[in-house]
Amino acid sequence: MPPVNKTSPFSIHALELGPMENFVYLIEDKATGRAAVVDPAWEVSEVLALAKRHGVRITDILLTHSHHDHINGIEDVLKVYDAQLHLLKDEARFWGSYLDIPTLHHGGDRIQLGDTEIEVLHTPGHTPGSACYKIQDQLITGDTLFVFGCGRCDLRGGNPEQMFHTLKDMQQRLADNTLILPGHNYAEKSTSTMGEQLEGNPFMHFDDIGRFVHYRMHYHDKHRDSPYGPVCRGHEMPEHGG
Ligand SMILES: [Fe+2]
């Protein structure tokens, strides 16, 4: 019997760019040669060169959220490609975007990039309209979930209670083999699986919202430095009794 062709309809390429170790992702739809760039920022020339190397044209820009380090390359992309901008309606409201072209989404929406389907998840906490983008078993997480970390909640629009519920929701709805593609390279490795995060990401260990909020807002940044590694369950706040 001939082998079954299980070739994926898409590829996801990652670039680490800028002074804050941002990951910019290029989702390539192989059938149509279309591509979506997620959070274009910093050295956009490298993103454009990557697209050229793969012979794709950027038709879509997806934003995980509106912080400067994730969006400062939008205009450089638009100078070259007539791309459509996608973000959640809640984030557009928070951002007060000056752009007049975006397509606004709600959690659960799907974006069709040629033969590749991208699911939009609303994951508030870092900002009110933060989004993750799910492409089959890969999840682009922006500043919501990092490898062995999560986004800070003390900036304008941040909300640690929302982050608690967002992470709980992700734990329940995402399979253990889901590959996490974060918005920054803050850990000892650049990707991980959801299963590994359930085990070693301290933010995944809390069942009590009050303790989670305390850990996120007052404890974590004083006691942990990047590059982040795994933390054993129960060892998040040792001197606080576990
Ligand atoms: Fe951010």
Residues whose N, C-alpha, C, O or C-beta is under 5 A from the ligand:
A	BS01	LIG	H67 D143
